[in-house]
Structure formats: structure tokens, C-alpha cells
Amino acid sequence: MSNKPGFFKRLKALEPEQKKLFAIALCQRMYPNYQLFSEVCEFGDAQVLDTALNLLWQSMYDRKLKLNIDVYLERLDVNTPEPSDFDVYGVYPAMDAAVALTSLLSAMQSKIEDDMTNISKLSSATVANYIEATLEDELSEAELDDYIFSHPVMVEEKTLQSSLLEIVEDNPKMTPDFIKALRKEIVQAGVSNIGIEVSQD
């Protein structure tokens, strides 16, 4: 995989609104992890995350839309699962999905752009943890790193983040049509960063 300047260097070079769009797209892709966990374990309200995502997408092209960030941070807090309360693996990717949205909203409030770009790392970490959790063999640390890095799910994650970055870089004007088309593509794909598919209503 040959990158132009380093991936994170390019990500950090984006305008704040581009960083925000990149982060929203990643949060949207993590959403099915929460949705499935919520249905299976009867925890939380996936609608809270869905509504926050809808408003975030809309805020990218509707400048009049004012997000009440504190309200959503509060709702997300209540709907973020605590891993120690569940004995299923799915709690971790579900928690990550809620944490990613919380991080994005907090970053918008504090105007700390690095917190937006860190959602890229959080999404990749969800994937790495998933690969490790599904591993059947004992591996040394070096072997494990190699295994995770070359695993098809991680390759897919890196490829998607790279192409998403390219799309955002190539469309600095970010017209409403462009944003709506990007959103539609991710929602219709309906597959999360760890391959979870949840039927769309």
C-alpha cells in the first residue's frame, strides 16, 4: 500500500469542515455495530445515535441548523454500554461507536481538531480488537501485529479510510449534493468497519 505523504499528515492538513465530514462518515460506518448490539442485548436506544448522525450530516450543508451538543452528549453518555456489564464481545464495538460520536461532538464544541482526526484511529482500533478477539491461535506480539495488519478486515478498513480521505481531499467545496451522495453511499452499503450488516428500515 503506497501512500502519498503519510495518511495522518494529509488528514491533519484538511480544513476543519473536511475533517468533520471525514469523522462523520467514519461514525456512520461504525453505527451498525451499536445497532446490532442494542437489538441483541436490549440495551440503549440506537435511535439516539441515528438522530445525532442525521443532524451531523445535515449540519454540513444546512448552516442554519444549530446542534444542541450538550443534550446529545448527555444522551450518548446514557446510551454508552459499560463492557463490565455484559459478557458478549459486541459490547466493545458498540461502545466504540458511541465513543466515536461523543468524541466528534466534544471536538466540535472544544474546536480541538486533533480529536476529530483521532476518530480514524478509534475506528482502526475497533477493527484490530475484533481481529484479536476472533483469533484462535496463540501468537507472539510481533506475529499478532503482522496478522492484524494483513487481515482482510483491516486491509478493507485501511482501503476505505484512504479512499474516503481522497474523496474529501478532492471535493474541498463540499456541496450539499456531494455530502448527501457520500452519506447515501455509506448508509446504503450498510456494512460496519468489522463487517456487521444490519438491515436498513
Beta strands, then each sheet from edge to edge (+ up, - down):
end
